[in-house]
């Protein structure tokens, strides 16, 4: 009897049934992305057409031209908002990965009293929405005197329970024999973390980078609550003000262009690293 490989290296006719199901599903899930892109290129008449048009019939760049013209009239240069966002985003992503991977390594591989309780507290904290801790965050930021600083943007976003959970669960899959071999070779705890653990958890690190980036890129809380100086606010806050101040018929084109501008970095980063995200989910017990 001829055997059929479950996962052949090349195309096999038995795969057609999977493509017949997956391709329509993928196209359906891509519809919101296609709509956001098309919406930004619609002329004013099509933005308010009824029934709404999914695709731009007469695409135009007028919305982006108006967005550029509006940013030039701002009291604070657009480059300042971009600079603030880059500083905050880079700092948050790097620190989240460093802190999360170190904590995940300690909770997974090191032995000390109370680590089970600490992990349970971290898991429990994922139940709280950001609004539930907004007042304690504000009081903390105000008490330590870092209002209107970059730290006011960075510190509240470093607490990322889901990132620690993913990293810890992924590190659990690393065989203890590798650590034992490193100990025999005279490696310290930090060297084991740096030379053994980090290279093996790159998919989880990539996933945390994506989640952290998405969290900070579109964040409005820190600019609204922890900064009063316009020069210390981020690009997401500025784009939100454009939408609010131009919440008229003529301003909807600007809002659509701004939404696409804020959306593109997220989708591009996810597309580049999506394979690592899927690998992380498979190793972290999330089915």
Phi, psi and omega in degrees: 000137181284126180273146180244125180288136179293323182228073182295154181291323179253188180287138177229143184300335179291347179278349184302321182296329178287318178297323181298332179268317188284323182296310176300323179295317179296319179295320179296318181288339179276350184302316179300323179293316179298322181294316180300317180294312181295324182298325181290339183257007181280138172291168186304320182296324181282336178296330183245017180292144176228127358293154183300145178263130181286314180259151177284117181286317179236076184301145182215158177260009183300323181298319180288326176296316178295321178297315179297319180293323180291319180295331180288339179268000181289148179291331176251133182298143178301326180299331178292317178296319179296318179298314178301317181295318180296317179299311183293316182296312181298315181296315183294315181297313181297312183292325178297317179294316182295309182294316182295319180290321177295315180294320178296320177297316180295316182289335183269316191246338181268154181250120176201157183291138174088001184292328178295320180293320180299317180293323178294321177297318178298317179296319179296325183294341178291347179281341185271130175281156182305326181297333182290337182246014183295314181293313176302323178296315180298316181296323179293312180299319180291321183294320182273000170073040180242023175298146179062035174229168177295329178298329178294331175279323191278309188303315182296337184266357181285332179285106183227082184303321182293327177294316177296320179300313181296316181295317181296315180295325179289320180294331177303333182281347180286125182298137177295336180299328178295319178293319180297321178295322178293322178296318178300324179282000177091016181284141176280172180298317180294322180293323176298316179298316187281320187265333184255307187288306186304314179298335184271348183245027180301320177301318179293322178296318178298320179296316179295323177300317180295312182297319180293318179298314180298324180293318186272329184296317181259015184287131177248341187301312185293322179289325180285321191257326191249001177225138176247341178280129181297328182288350180255004182273165187258172182296322179300319178296316181297317179296325178293325177292326177298319179295318183288317183284340179249032182281057177234178179300314182289337184271356182291331176296319177297318179297319180294318178293319178295321179297319178293320180299321180280337184277325188302314180301323179296312184289324179294317179295320180293319180298320181293327187245012188297328180296323178289327177297314180297322179295321179294316181298323181293328182267355185254006177080013179262111184257000000 
